[in-house]
Amino acid sequence: MPKNTFDVVVVGGGGSGLTAALTAGRLGREVVLLEKNPALGGTTGLSVGSISCNSTPQQKAAGISDSPDEHFEDMGKFAGALEPRDNLDLRRLYVENVPEAFRFLMDLGIEFMGPVPEPPHRYPRLHNIVPHSRGYIYRLVKHCRREGVEIRTNAPVVELLRDGDRVTGVRLADGTEIKARRGVVLASGDYSSADGALKSEFLPEALCDVEGINTTSTGDGQRLGRDAGSEVLNPDLAWGPEMRFIAPPKPSIITRIPPIRPFARLVNWAIKNLPQPILRPFLMSFVTTFLAPSHGLFKEGALLVNSEGKRFCDERDGPQHTVSAQPGRTAYILMDDAMARKFTAWPHYISTAPGVAYAYLPDYQRNRKDICFKAATVAALAAKVNLPAKALQETLDQANAEARDSGRAPLSEGPFYLLGPLKSWICFTEGGLKVDKTLQVLRGDGSPITGLFAAGSTGQGGLLLEGHGHHLGWAVTSGRIAGRSAAFQTVV
């Protein structure tokens, strides 16, 4: 019979869950990690892989003197008008503990490039993992196994077990009960792909029909925490919708690179030392695989059309909010040759990874032939992507008439280009369970729920994580704190 009593039970096998499990395991606790999917990774494994951190060795090597206090102030600039809704205690917890979390990752064998700037940060703080974000999962899993952490996949948790006011374990979908002598850590992500009922309760109506990038982020931890008496803070906030091209049909070259340390070091060395002409093809494989089309395309006159060949919005006024209502939830970007020639050099780029590189149309033609199409005529272009030729031509003719009336250049010079399909996605939802500075879950009245902790998006607790790299930084920082807190919880 499998063992079903442990010191610490962790729910969720992404970055925050694996970090919590490893932390508790290193403290000598018996730990089991439960992941509902067949494979580990979570949103961390799908991410670009950047972390925003102060006081790093890379900053020191670059002559940058940074501090938690300055990072704290700059995070408020990202929040803007939402700053009054931020949990300042958790913001302080993040900036003071993320340097240690970053060194923890480096000690695991993870390599970073950077730091690179991202205003309004006053200093470069963005550090990007090399070669790719799966390196986090690879390293965390490897070290979890060294510490004896038991990892179970295909193990969805549906209920918390309680003895009076204390959480004592979990129940799986198959009825199996797994007991926790010390604590349970909820680290199951956000609710960007939750069912309609939960989304409609939390999110604005315009977001309820938008898909999440992580299709298995269904709000499991938030539901479990609420069932135990907690509440979700900032439930209406989300990163998105954001337009992104669909994923390539086959894994890109970069995702097939092994995340072993010698190779990661070689990649990091190459990024720092190789001439751009040699390095650029590698970087372009990265940028054109993971990222979104620039809204600069629409400022220059590109059109958005749906799978029926019809224009459906004003492209310069929040087009990302309308894509999900189109047939198949998809759209295409239409350009003519004059416009396409613009997007071959700075400042007219198709997409970018912050601090890494910019991608232009020739990069998409080389790296994403599955979403980049060119033809001499509109009819021939429509045939390449199976769009109705007559409807697409009528759409273009009408748009050109409107452009001439307003004094803008029409899209009339062949050959013509289509980029797509693309979709609109929710990258993250921001609502997390109410927690204290030990990441113990709190009831609505502020009293602690004994034996229950949360990390990552599940334990975001009202913290605003605007700007690149803060979500992943919080995943690791909060995972370490929650894992340590659960490990030292009083034994049942």
Phi and psi in degrees as a GROMACS rama.xvg file:
@    title "Ramachandran Plot"
@    xaxis  label "Phi"
@    yaxis  label "Psi"
@TYPE xy
-67.1522  149.523  PRO-2
-68.6965  133.365  LYS-3
-128.091  18.061  ASN-4
-131.868  127.252  THR-5
-136.012  168.099  PHE-6
-71.6186  -48.3294  ASP-7
-128.677  133.691  VAL-8
-113.216  124.925  VAL-9
-111.569  129.672  VAL-10
-106.776  107.121  VAL-11
122.07  127.931  GLY-12
-111.313  34.7246  GLY-13
-94.0463  -158.554  GLY-14
-62.392  -43.9748  GLY-15
-70.5723  -40.5583  SER-16
-66.6095  -44.9836  GLY-17
-64.0383  -37.9278  LEU-18
-65.0791  -42.9311  THR-19
-62.3593  -43.2852  ALA-20
-63.9649  -44.1523  ALA-21
-64.1775  -41.811  LEU-22
-61.437  -47.2738  THR-23
-65.9488  -38.2545  ALA-24
-63.5326  -38.3064  GLY-25
-69.2406  -18.3098  ARG-26
-89.3843  11.3031  LEU-27
85.5108  12.3808  GLY-28
-89.8699  151.517  ARG-29
-80.4928  122.535  GLU-30
-128.949  139.383  VAL-31
-123.287  136.853  VAL-32
-111.693  129.229  LEU-33
-113.796  120.947  LEU-34
-121.965  128.505  GLU-35
-73.4015  -23.2363  LYS-36
-87.3903  165.967  ASN-37
-68.1252  -22.0306  PRO-38
-133.268  155.863  ALA-39
-82.6997  164.407  LEU-40
145.288  -49.7145  GLY-41
57.7251  -159.539  GLY-42
-68.2513  -28.8012  THR-43
-57.2983  -43.7114  THR-44
-69.2553  -16.5004  GLY-45
-97.9773  -5.5092  LEU-46
-80.3937  168.741  SER-47
-65.656  -33.9912  VAL-48
103.253  17.9514  GLY-49
-93.0519  147.155  SER-50
-127.376  132.289  ILE-51
-95.0804  118.876  SER-52
-146.68  146.084  CYS-53
-102.099  163.758  ASN-54
58.3869  42.0653  SER-55
-95.5644  159.238  THR-56
-58.5157  -34.4925  PRO-57
-67.322  -38.5245  GLN-58
-63.9083  -44.8643  GLN-59
-59.8402  -42.1894  LYS-60
-64.2656  -27.8223  ALA-61
-89.9269  4.53986  ALA-62
78.6179  21.8405  GLY-63
-98.6594  123.302  ILE-64
-102.802  102.44  SER-65
-114.647  167.107  ASP-66
-150.711  157.521  SER-67
-58.4002  -37.6981  PRO-68
-61.8963  -42.7346  ASP-69
-68.4129  -39.3012  GLU-70
-62.5615  -41.3801  HIS-71
-57.1183  -47.8087  PHE-72
-63.8465  -41.3139  GLU-73
-70.0826  -32.0933  ASP-74
-61.6815  -33.4627  MET-75
-64.4275  -31.1  GLY-76
-67.9575  -35.4031  LYS-77
-66.0515  -37.2185  PHE-78
-67.6645  -30.3743  ALA-79
59.2716  -130.31  GLY-80
-66.5593  -17.4424  ALA-81
-83.7218  -5.64494  LEU-82
-53.5006  -37.3802  GLU-83
-59.8352  -18.067  PRO-84
-92.1324  -0.94649  ARG-85
-76.8083  148.417  ASP-86
-90.1132  99.2199  ASN-87
-68.4103  -29.3141  LEU-88
-63.2639  -42.1384  ASP-89
-74.6189  -31.7806  LEU-90
-61.7099  -44.2172  ARG-91
-62.9359  -41.8967  ARG-92
-58.3649  -41.1999  LEU-93
-64.8409  -55.3999  TYR-94
-65.297  -28.5425  VAL-95
-82.0087  -23.3173  GLU-96
-107.855  -16.221  ASN-97
-65.6651  -31.3452  VAL-98
-60.5999  -40.4803  PRO-99
-67.4274  -38.386  GLU-100
-64.3951  -38.1976  ALA-101
-64.2526  -43.931  PHE-102
-66.1634  -33.8824  ARG-103
-57.5937  -44.2263  PHE-104
-65.4033  -41.4988  LEU-105
-62.7001  -39.1171  MET-106
-65.0715  -25.2282  ASP-107
-73.388  -14.5847  LEU-108
108.108  13.3696  GLY-109
-84.9835  133.838  ILE-110
-101.51  140.033  GLU-111
-125.472  145.456  PHE-112
-104.171  157.175  MET-113
116.791  -168.8  GLY-114
-82.7148  155.669  PRO-115
-122.554  153.857  VAL-116
-77.9636  151.21  PRO-117
-151.553  92.0449  GLU-118
-56.5773  147.034  PRO-119
-87.8006  18.2401  PRO-120
-55.9167  131.872  HIS-121
-74.9333  -23.3394  ARG-122
-125.543  156.981  TYR-123
-61.4148  122.812  PRO-124
-130.11  -5.72221  ARG-125
-87.26  120.91  LEU-126
-116.986  127.411  HIS-127
-108.28  130.434  ASN-128
-67.1854  146.565  ILE-129
-126.595  141.205  VAL-130
-86.8377  -19.6951  PRO-131
-164.78  170.394  HIS-132
-68.2209  -19.0285  SER-133
-64.7665  -16.1792  ARG-134
-60.3418  -33.7299  GLY-135
-60.1484  -48.3853  TYR-136
-67.3259  -44.0413  ILE-137
-56.161  -48.9881  TYR-138
-70.326  -43.9827  ARG-139
-63.734  -42.912  LEU-140
-62.8645  -44.527  VAL-141
-57.4512  -44.7514  LYS-142
-75.89  -31.8913  HIS-143
-59.7397  -44.6871  CYS-144
-65.0418  -37.0404  ARG-145
-60.5488  -33.2533  ARG-146
-88.9716  3.90464  GLU-147
83.5915  13.3057  GLY-148
-65.8094  129.313  VAL-149
-87.6476  125.647  GLU-150
-112.343  123.849  ILE-151
-121.803  120.616  ARG-152
-96.302  173.573  THR-153
52.1137  41.6284  ASN-154
-129.748  71.4179  ALA-155
-71.6838  131.278  PRO-156
-91.4078  130.315  VAL-157
-117.132  -11.0542  VAL-158
-158.601  146.381  GLU-159
-91.0597  138.764  LEU-160
-89.5129  139.722  LEU-161
-136.646  147.801  ARG-162
-124.621  98.0302  ASP-163
67.8061  -125.619  GLY-164
-88.8081  -1.31871  ASP-165
-101.839  137.972  ARG-166
-83.4856  127.547  VAL-167
-119.123  1.63279  THR-168
160.345  -162.651  GLY-169
-138.118  159.091  VAL-170
-116.958  132.381  ARG-171
-85.9438  168.313  LEU-172
-61.7189  -28.1862  ALA-173
-85.9915  5.61732  ASP-174
94.6329  -9.21045  GLY-175
-63.767  134.002  THR-176
-104.287  130.657  GLU-177
-120.15  119.606  ILE-178
-91.3603  148.78  LYS-179
-121.03  116.122  ALA-180
-66.4051  -35.0313  ARG-181
-111.033  -55.2239  ARG-182
-165.972  160.472  GLY-183
-112.646  132.757  VAL-184
-110.913  119.969  VAL-185
-90.082  117.797  LEU-186
-142.316  50.6058  ALA-187
-102.373  15.0559  SER-188
90.948  -158.008  GLY-189
-104.721  -162.662  ASP-190
-124.214  32.6235  TYR-191
-65.0617  -22.3141  SER-192
-118.841  27.6541  SER-193
-70.4103  168.574  ALA-194
-69.4443  167.902  ASP-195
-58.9823  -33.6186  GLY-196
-64.5796  -47.0772  ALA-197
-70.3357  -41.692  LEU-198
-61.5584  -43.8231  LYS-199
-67.3383  -26.0032  SER-200
-72.9661  -36.8418  GLU-201
-98.1669  -46.5937  PHE-202
-98.0476  156.752  LEU-203
-57.6847  150.999  PRO-204
-55.6384  -35.6963  GLU-205
-63.9283  -20.4904  ALA-206
-97.5983  -10.5319  LEU-207
-66.3097  -25.6307  CYS-208
-101.765  9.39763  ASP-209
-94.7931  133.487  VAL-210
-76.4869  154.807  GLU-211
-91.7227  147.167  GLY-212
-60.8163  -43.2834  ILE-213
-90.3998  105.861  ASN-214
-68.0979  -13.7299  THR-215
-105.291  11.0869  THR-216
-83.8922  86.6999  SER-217
-111.558  17.7276  THR-218
74.3025  24.8726  GLY-219
-60.4478  -45.3427  ASP-220
-66.7442  -38.5442  GLY-221
-63.5545  -40.0749  GLN-222
-63.8764  -46.7903  ARG-223
-62.7871  -42.2997  LEU-224
-64.1909  -41.0795  GLY-225
-65.7068  -38.1326  ARG-226
-60.6656  -27.9651  ASP-227
-87.2533  -1.47351  ALA-228
111.259  1.14639  GLY-229
-85.051  -178.286  SER-230
-137.001  159.832  GLU-231
-99.5092  125.552  VAL-232
-97.2442  144.97  LEU-233
53.1604  46.7127  ASN-234
-69.1031  -20.2817  PRO-235
-88.2979  -2.09082  ASP-236
-95.7867  143.267  LEU-237
-154.187  152.704  ALA-238
-88.5082  103.716  TRP-239
139.119  177.97  GLY-240
-71.8811  150.035  PRO-241
-130.089  131.132  GLU-242
-77.2656  134.144  MET-243
-142.556  147.319  ARG-244
-68.5137  149.696  PHE-245
-63.2604  156.298  ILE-246
-67.2657  151.881  ALA-247
-64.2587  152.395  PRO-248
-65.7637  -24.9934  PRO-249
-121.924  151.057  LYS-250
-55.6831  138.216  PRO-251
-70.9896  165.702  SER-252
-56.8332  -42.4302  ILE-253
-65.1229  -36.1112  ILE-254
-74.3081  -14.0443  THR-255
-92.3968  -4.88434  ARG-256
-71.3462  128.454  ILE-257
-66.1184  135.854  PRO-258
-84.4253  23.5913  PRO-259
-67.8938  151.466  ILE-260
-61.6227  -44.5553  ARG-261
-58.1651  -39.8732  PRO-262
-71.4001  -38.9595  PHE-263
-61.3918  -40.0169  ALA-264
-65.0994  -37.9932  ARG-265
-63.8539  -43.4355  LEU-266
-62.6468  -44.5444  VAL-267
-61.8217  -41.7832  ASN-268
-61.9445  -42.3256  TRP-269
-63.3748  -41.7373  ALA-270
-61.9012  -36.4611  ILE-271
-79.8473  -26.605  LYS-272
-120.348  -26.5555  ASN-273
-75.8235  146.82  LEU-274
-61.8518  148.858  PRO-275
-55.0807  -41.0618  GLN-276
-58.7231  -31.6201  PRO-277
-81.8274  -39.5796  ILE-278
-78.0466  -29.6287  LEU-279
-56.1044  -43.4914  ARG-280
-57.412  -37.7492  PRO-281
-65.1819  -47.8347  PHE-282
-63.0602  -37.1698  LEU-283
-68.1521  -32.2197  MET-284
-60.4026  -36.6495  SER-285
-70.0073  -52.8755  PHE-286
-65.5496  -41.6504  VAL-287
-78.9625  -9.66541  THR-288
-87.5428  -42.8962  THR-289
-103.25  -15.1456  PHE-290
-115.239  178.646  LEU-291
-96.7932  154.736  ALA-292
-70.8321  142.948  PRO-293
-72.879  141.83  SER-294
-70.9214  -10.6511  HIS-295
-60.6765  -25.5726  GLY-296
-58.0509  -42.6709  LEU-297
-78.3612  -29.9664  PHE-298
-63.8698  -28.3087  LYS-299
-90.4407  -0.792977  GLU-300
112.608  1.8525  GLY-301
-62.4508  149.185  ALA-302
-108.139  149.969  LEU-303
-104.816  127.178  LEU-304
-127.727  152.056  VAL-305
-93.9742  -173.73  ASN-306
-70.0969  -8.46765  SER-307
-96.0765  5.37297  GLU-308
78.5667  14.1588  GLY-309
-107.334  143.655  LYS-310
-79.2238  140.771  ARG-311
-132.706  6.46225  PHE-312
-163.793  170.331  CYS-313
-85.7421  109.676  ASP-314
-61.6766  -20.0559  GLU-315
-95.0525  7.65017  ARG-316
-132.191  75.515  ASP-317
61.7886  50.524  GLY-318
-62.3491  -25.0974  PRO-319
-62.4422  -20.3741  GLN-320
-81.3809  -9.20395  HIS-321
-111.347  -13.169  THR-322
-64.4159  -39.9025  VAL-323
-65.8714  -16.7737  SER-324
-88.8282  -0.854978  ALA-325
-87.0526  160.47  GLN-326
-55.3387  129.272  PRO-327
70.1826  4.28137  GLY-328
58.4871  28.5406  ARG-329
-125.165  163.235  THR-330
-152.648  169.027  ALA-331
-132.357  150.479  TYR-332
-100.638  125.484  ILE-333
-108.903  130.106  LEU-334
-136.435  158.423  MET-335
-102.999  -178.466  ASP-336
-67.7796  -38.2904  ASP-337
-60.9478  -42.1028  ALA-338
-71.6665  -39.6471  MET-339
-59.8317  -36.6859  ALA-340
-64.6292  -29.129  ARG-341
-62.936  -38.8849  LYS-342
-90.0426  42.3465  PHE-343
-115.433  -1.52733  THR-344
-159.744  159.415  ALA-345
-54.8463  140.573  TRP-346
-96.5144  14.5599  PRO-347
-98.3969  89.532  HIS-348
-109.528  154.223  TYR-349
-80.0222  -42.9033  ILE-350
-157.038  167.251  SER-351
-150.531  151.281  THR-352
-106.989  126.246  ALA-353
-52.3492  120.23  PRO-354
76.0819  1.28411  GLY-355
-104.874  -63.8335  VAL-356
-170.792  166.272  ALA-357
-111.649  144.23  TYR-358
-115.538  134.726  ALA-359
-113.153  176.217  TYR-360
-55.9297  -44.0537  LEU-361
-59.4621  -30.1734  PRO-362
-67.104  -39.3467  ASP-363
-69.0623  -37.245  TYR-364
-63.0068  -31.4617  GLN-365
-85.564  -42.6654  ARG-366
-99.0949  -21.865  ASN-367
-130.992  59.9758  ARG-368
-63.579  -18.9744  LYS-369
-73.9343  -16.4598  ASP-370
-126.725  7.0806  ILE-371
-121.767  115.815  CYS-372
-127.537  144.979  PHE-373
-141.493  138.547  LYS-374
-154.776  156.929  ALA-375
-68.426  -32.093  ALA-376
-126.656  162.633  THR-377
-64.1693  -39.8026  VAL-378
-61.8888  -44.0348  ALA-379
-66.6431  -36.5146  ALA-380
-65.8884  -43.7737  LEU-381
-59.8142  -38.6668  ALA-382
-64.4566  -32.3997  ALA-383
-66.9264  -28.7353  LYS-384
-116.876  10.8119  VAL-385
62.0346  41.9047  ASN-386
-99.6291  152.547  LEU-387
-65.4785  115.939  PRO-388
-62.6361  -43.3033  ALA-389
-62.8605  -45.0452  LYS-390
-64.701  -40.1696  ALA-391
-65.7087  -40.3471  LEU-392
-65.9695  -41.672  GLN-393
-63.2364  -39.5885  GLU-394
-60.8469  -46.012  THR-395
-65.3552  -42.7621  LEU-396
-61.0659  -44.2137  ASP-397
-65.8064  -42.9263  GLN-398
-63.3947  -37.7143  ALA-399
-68.8383  -36.5778  ASN-400
-63.218  -42.2893  ALA-401
-65.3077  -38.3691  GLU-402
-64.2139  -44.2865  ALA-403
-63.2221  -40.0694  ARG-404
-62.5393  -30.6051  ASP-405
-97.4753  3.00797  SER-406
84.6178  12.8478  GLY-407
-97.2968  158.947  ARG-408
-72.9124  133.115  ALA-409
-77.445  165.37  PRO-410
-97.1077  86.5839  LEU-411
-130.497  0.0473559  SER-412
-102.87  110.686  GLU-413
-77.0169  162.1  GLY-414
-71.2284  165.007  PRO-415
-109.761  156.516  PHE-416
-130.054  144.23  TYR-417
-126.223  133.1  LEU-418
-113.82  124.815  LEU-419
149.272  -179.992  GLY-420
-79.1133  155.112  PRO-421
-122.584  163.348  LEU-422
-136.451  162.285  LYS-423
-98.182  139.137  SER-424
-134.245  155.254  TRP-425
-92.3299  122.596  ILE-426
-77.1214  -47.7899  CYS-427
-146.467  149.212  PHE-428
-99.7172  149.683  THR-429
-99.8825  -6.42698  GLU-430
-74.9137  123.526  GLY-431
-130.972  161.171  GLY-432
-62.7137  148.732  LEU-433
-67.1018  125.366  LYS-434
-137.647  162.127  VAL-435
-99.1183  -169.905  ASP-436
-74.9037  -6.90872  LYS-437
-95.726  2.0698  THR-438
68.4781  19.7821  LEU-439
-74.8693  136.006  GLN-440
-73.437  138.778  VAL-441
-112.221  150.794  LEU-442
-73.5414  171.814  ARG-443
-58.7058  -30.2259  GLY-444
-85.2828  2.06414  ASP-445
93.1459  -4.87167  GLY-446
-78.8358  146.116  SER-447
-75.4878  146.299  PRO-448
-96.1944  106.007  ILE-449
-60.6257  131.525  THR-450
86.7885  2.89747  GLY-451
-124.031  129.416  LEU-452
-133.788  162.283  PHE-453
-144.943  150.391  ALA-454
-143.885  166.54  ALA-455
63.9662  -148.07  GLY-456
-61.5601  -34.2955  SER-457
-63.4805  -33.5799  THR-458
-108.081  34.8118  GLY-459
-74.3352  -27.8155  GLN-460
57.1039  31.6936  GLY-461
91.4427  -2.23897  GLY-462
-72.1138  133.245  LEU-463
-93.0515  129.053  LEU-464
-120.691  50.3282  LEU-465
-70.0943  155.762  GLU-466
88.4616  149.472  GLY-467
-67.005  144.1  HIS-468
87.7927  -7.58854  GLY-469
-81.632  -33.8411  HIS-470
-63.8761  -45.6243  HIS-471
-70.061  -37.4951  LEU-472
-60.1007  -40.2235  GLY-473
-68.3694  -37.3675  TRP-474
-55.2134  -48.166  ALA-475
-75.2844  -43.1417  VAL-476
-62.5219  -48.6118  THR-477
-69.9163  -33.8727  SER-478
-61.3485  -41.7694  GLY-479
-64.039  -43.072  ARG-480
-69.2071  -45.0191  ILE-481
-65.3688  -41.0529  ALA-482
-62.8257  -41.0913  GLY-483
-67.4312  -42.231  ARG-484
-63.9857  -42.9499  SER-485
-65.5094  -37.1886  ALA-486
-63.3738  -31.7537  ALA-487
-100.693  6.86317  PHE-488
-63.4096  146.279  GLN-489
-59.4884  137.183  THR-490
-67.9552  139.277  VAL-491
